[in-house]
Amino acid sequence: MVTSFFIGLALLIVLLLSSLPIPYVFGSVVAYMSSTTTVGMKSLMLWALPQMCSFVLLASPLFIVAGTLMGGSGIAKRLLALVDLMVGHIRGGLGMVACVTCAVIGAISGSGFTGVAATGPILIPRMVEQGYPRGFSTALVTAASILGLLIPPSVIMVIYGWVTDTSILACFLSTLIPGVIICFLMCLVNLWYCRKFDLKVETRAEILEKRKQKIPVTFNAIPALLMPFIILGGIYGGVFTATEAAAVAAVYTVPIGLYVYKAMNVKTLYTLLDESAVMVGSIMAMIFTGLMLGQIYAMLQIPQQVADIMFALTKNKFVLLLLINIFLFFVGMVMSDTMGMLICAPLLLPLVTRIGVDPIHFASIMGVNLAMGGITPPYASILYFGMKVGKAEFSEVMGPIVSIIVFAYLPVIFLTTMVPSLSLALPRLLGY
């Protein structure tokens, strides 16, 4: 059984690197595992189909719809203007605007792609105009957009909570402090790089003119600012569930975009909904096939066997956590965050619980690792999307991306793993 698992895992990696659509990748591995083991395909499909009707899972496509609509509604543009007003006049402030805005957008959409799509076309040209290299501008905006996977609500935390039967609200809270720390460290990396750039500093007259716009800019940003307050306040105040919050977010963007900011019309709304439907369909197909693969692993007791193999190597908790982090790092390099969460969460949870790691703490460990995978080649889906938006070459973005990974993400991965209170403080505060 273990042999079939490792052959299936190798097949999974090879097919992923071949750029085959992900549902086909999962389906192929499921077909191989089913044909070489005692698990029948029919029973897998009959089991997986009812799981897809889960009310909890519905939050994932709804947040995707909300994020897509937000990008076209003008909400991101107003948030960007407000943050720019506060810190944009500082040398290197525009880079800080990128980091903070993407963090706020993450608190709305739960997606890494939304930050790039919503802020990239506005921020990157402006940063280039101010003297930032195009490669650095693209890298910073792209890396900051990953915060959408960590600042709650988060789509991958919905997936983790669903497949591990862990409180989704607690999972949301577990990645908040790590996400804020990453945002802060990225701001520092930005300021360090800015020492070498010949930036155009705003004149006193420009700063004074910007300050005159303080009241109208703030007033225009109020509908946009209400969105995260409504969503997060509603969730943690017990007014509605994460799924209901996602639905509220999606509905809220429509009148704001149509009638308040007037950034959308009926035709634009239809186009955005069409894009969302295609994206949701692809993701749900991936989840369906991923569920079947995960069920094969469960029925063959692969998680328990992997745990036994790891314990045979070492029983030291910190060494095991180090090995798990290395494994998740490589998973992030070849899989999407959603796919990595679907496969690895049920696979690794039995192991980490045996060494005393809280499932909520492990949610944070997985979240930070898999989020980083979005900007770590060869998969790096969000990085490639950012390069397309920013019109930058791979060679231009890799230097800044490596710096951000080394000085922002890796330290937080270490802290998240070794200091459980970073992940558990807020969930415990709210009784989880």
SULGI-V599262 format. One record per helix or strand of 3 or more residues. SS is the DSSP state (alpha for helix, beta for strand). FROM is the first residue (numbers start at 1). TO is the last residue. If there is no record, write none. Layout:
ss=(SS;SS)
from=(FROM;FROM)
to=(TO;TO)
This chain:
ss=(alpha;alpha;alpha;alpha;alpha;alpha;alpha;alpha;alpha;alpha;alpha;alpha;alpha;alpha;alpha;alpha;alpha;alpha;alpha;alpha;alpha;alpha)
from=(2;22;41;58;75;93;112;134;155;168;176;204;214;242;266;302;317;337;359;381;394;421)
to=(17;36;51;73;87;109;130;149;164;174;194;212;236;260;299;313;334;354;373;390;418;429)
